[in-house]
Amino acid sequence: MIFRIRSASFLLTVLFVSASAMAQNAVTDWNTIASQTIIARGGKSGGAIGVWFAYSAIATYDAVNSIRQQYQPFYYAEPGPAGASEAAAAVHYFPAQQTILDSALQDSLTKITDSDWAKDAGVDVGEAAAAALIEARANDGLEANVPFVPGSGPGVWQPTSPTPPQTPWLGVMRPFTMNSASQFLPDPPLALTSDQWISDYNVVRELGRVDSTARTAAQTEIGLFWTENTAQQYARVFTNLATYYQLDVLESSRLLALLWTGFADGAIGVYNAKYTYAFWRPVTAIRAGGGNENLIADPSWTPLGVTPNHPEYPAAHGSVTGAITTLLDDYFGTRAVHIVVDSRAFKDGIHTHVFEDTRDLADEVYWARIYAGFHYPQSVKVGQDLGKVIAQHLFATKFRRPRLPRGFQLR
């Protein structure tokens, strides 16, 4: 059963599925459709993509959980009727794609075998959950007009593209779980007079240049592997996780809601820091000599990857990966998580990396941003630490099992 809520700005589509359906039949299917809608056809880019995924994932979670009532609600707190069809809800802020989405939804409808009553009851629950999300996120700063004028001089970020700076609004929008975008603002970047700055500068100067002789072929592959659109790449990772661990609809919706909310708040927090400090990228610093007389300038230095057009500090990929790995540790209760990541950043086909420990994933991303020539070591570490703190706060306060009165039974 489908319903749509229209407004001047968006189309919200919700698909309902059987309570007995496995995750790959609903939640993960629509995670993939969301990726196509937001990125491939919607044209969204950068760290802000996680915000649209979070809208979708939270709506899905609230709709499913309203019927099962196993965890704390996020925006929608009313219980759904017993026996209603569990819901997987996908939220789309792209009304121009209605025809494509209608076709995808019709394909999904053929898989539903619940009774008409259960479907209708599920529709009512999903519609209410969707309306609650829409109301809660009204005027949250999504794509607001937030101008940013770059400065100049040693240590100051300079745009690396003729296009406007990437999504400065993300750093001031209302987060999902933090009190404010700056709640966990890290300390400033390294002073250009510090020994640590000299060390970090030289590390990325040697390992991050396109023609580096210090970087191995395997390290080059790692640097390029993680240059695919981050949210697009992690969307497939999240689908793989829910499928591999055979999570049901409720647990799939909870896992994806945790991960996408962590991704979104990790991005909001790190972009707040980026535009607060506006620290220069290696491509600017190394060509200029690093603002320190003990460093060597290299006017022709070019990074392995194409530098993103937003300030360097802290590393955004570090932050969202720090959030994701921390949430996986907490959700599964162990760091020993089977994680399959593939990359479409190569001309010779899809590359795949497999991890059996979340620490190995975080470590590879750490070095990948240095090999790509995007970040200094300290920046990636601070980004990962920021993501971890945000994730710890999220997991401790959201998507939890409720504290129930003595003798009360969850149905």
Buried (B, 14 or more C-beta within 10 A) or exposed (E): BBBBBEEEEBBBBBBBBBBEBBBBBBBBBBBBBBBBBBBEBBEBBBBBBBBBBBBBBBBBBBBBBBBBBBBBBBBBEEBBBEEBBBBBBBBBBBBEBBEBBBEBBEEBBEEBEBEEEBBBBBBBBBBBBBBBBBEBBEEEBBBEEBEBEEEEEEBBBBBBEEEEBBBBBBBBBBBBBBEEBBBBBBEEBBEBEEEEBBEBBBBBBEBBBBEBEEBEEEBBBBBBBBBBBBBBBBBBBBBBBBBEBEBBBBBBBBBBBBBBBBBBBBBBBBBBBBBBBBBBBBBBBBBBBBBBEEBEEBEEBBBBBBBBBBBBBBBBBBBBBBBBBBBBBBBBEEBEBEBBBBBEBEEEEEBEBEBEBBEBBBBBBBBBBBBBBBBBBBBBBBBBBBBBBBBBBBBEEBBEEEEEEEEEEEE
